[in-house]
Amino acid sequence: MYPIDAALAALELQDPPNYTRTAKEFNVNRTTLSRRHRQITRAREDATEMKSLLLIQQERTLLGYINLLTKRGLPPTPQMVRNFTFKISRITPGKNWVSRFIKRHKDKIKLSYLAPADIARKRANNVY
């Protein structure tokens, strides 16, 4: 738990909130604590999730489905990923959304259409 979260929990127990004393006690910025408690601002992760096309759980589900298709030998194309995203969110992703999604999750995603073809497979498909 972050110190700001502990400070916010402590403020909930106070009848008139004392931002200065609570901020000093938990070693957090008083202004940030006050704004978070009055719900003027949010945590950075929450704000990012509010602006994103998919929720975090929806992104994980999409990553799992992409990896499953790749494992089965049918790696999805960028257009397929756009279609999957549209079915999940009912909002059409922008033209660069898929490339940003892949860049954001490059350590978790296994896309073989981005990888070069295996030389043995290339020779097997070529009749010459």
C-alpha positions in Angstrom: 0.0 0.0 0.0 1.3 3.4 -0.9 1.6 6.1 1.8 -1.0 8.3 0.1 -3.5 5.4 0.3 -2.8 4.9 4.0 -3.2 8.7 4.6 -6.5 8.7 2.7 -7.7 5.8 4.8 -6.7 7.7 8.0 -8.6 10.8 6.7 -11.8 8.8 6.4 -11.7 8.1 10.1 -11.4 11.8 11.0 -14.6 13.8 11.4 -13.1 17.1 10.4 -10.2 16.1 8.2 -6.8 17.5 9.3 -4.8 17.4 6.1 -1.6 19.0 7.6 -1.2 16.6 10.5 -2.1 13.6 8.4 0.3 14.6 5.6 3.2 15.0 8.1 2.3 11.7 9.8 2.4 9.7 6.5 5.1 11.9 4.9 3.0 12.9 1.8 2.4 16.2 0.1 -0.5 18.0 1.9 -1.9 19.6 -1.3 -2.0 16.2 -3.1 -3.6 14.6 -0.1 -6.2 17.3 0.1 -7.1 17.1 -3.6 -7.3 13.3 -3.6 -9.5 13.3 -0.5 -11.8 15.9 -2.0 -11.8 13.9 -5.3 -10.5 16.8 -7.4 -7.6 14.7 -8.7 -7.0 10.9 -9.1 -4.1 8.6 -9.0 -2.2 8.5 -12.3 -3.1 4.9 -12.9 -6.8 5.7 -12.5 -6.7 8.7 -14.7 -4.9 6.7 -17.4 -7.5 3.9 -17.3 -10.3 6.5 -17.6 -8.8 7.8 -20.8 -7.9 4.5 -22.4 -10.0 2.7 -24.9 -10.0 -0.6 -23.0 -10.0 -1.3 -19.2 -7.0 -3.1 -17.8 -8.9 -6.4 -17.5 -10.1 -6.0 -21.1 -6.5 -5.5 -22.3 -5.4 -8.6 -20.4 -8.3 -10.6 -22.0 -7.3 -9.3 -25.5 -3.6 -10.2 -24.9 -4.6 -13.7 -23.8 -6.8 -14.1 -26.9 -4.0 -12.8 -29.2 -1.5 -15.2 -27.6 -4.0 -18.1 -27.9 -4.5 -17.5 -31.6 -0.8 -17.2 -32.2 -0.2 -20.5 -30.3 -2.8 -22.2 -32.4 -1.0 -21.1 -35.6 -3.3 -18.2 -36.6 -1.5 -15.0 -35.6 -3.9 -12.1 -35.8 -3.2 -9.2 -38.2 -3.5 -5.6 -37.1 -7.0 -5.4 -38.7 -8.1 -8.5 -36.7 -6.9 -6.9 -33.5 -8.8 -3.7 -34.4 -11.9 -5.8 -34.9 -11.5 -7.6 -31.6 -11.1 -4.2 -29.8 -14.2 -2.8 -31.5 -16.2 -5.8 -30.4 -15.0 -5.4 -26.8 -15.4 -1.6 -26.5 -17.9 -0.7 -29.2 -15.6 2.2 -30.1 -13.5 2.0 -33.3 -9.8 2.3 -32.5 -7.7 4.8 -34.3 -5.4 3.9 -37.2 -2.3 3.8 -34.9 -4.0 2.2 -31.8 -2.8 -1.3 -32.7 0.8 -0.4 -33.1 0.8 1.6 -29.8 -1.0 -1.4 -28.1 1.7 -3.8 -29.4 4.5 -1.4 -28.3 2.9 -1.0 -24.9 2.6 -4.8 -24.4 5.7 -6.0 -26.3 6.9 -8.0 -23.4 3.6 -9.9 -22.9 2.5 -10.4 -26.5 3.6 -13.1 -28.8 2.9 -12.0 -32.4 4.5 -14.1 -35.0 3.4 -11.9 -37.9 6.0 -9.5 -36.7 8.7 -12.1 -36.7 10.6 -13.2 -39.8 9.6 -16.5 -41.4 11.6 -19.6 -40.5 14.0 -20.5 -43.3 13.0 -24.2 -43.2 9.4 -23.3 -43.6 10.2 -20.9 -46.4 12.0 -23.7 -48.3 9.2 -26.1 -47.8 6.7 -23.7 -49.3 8.9 -22.8 -52.2 8.8 -25.3 -55.1 12.0 -24.1 -56.8 
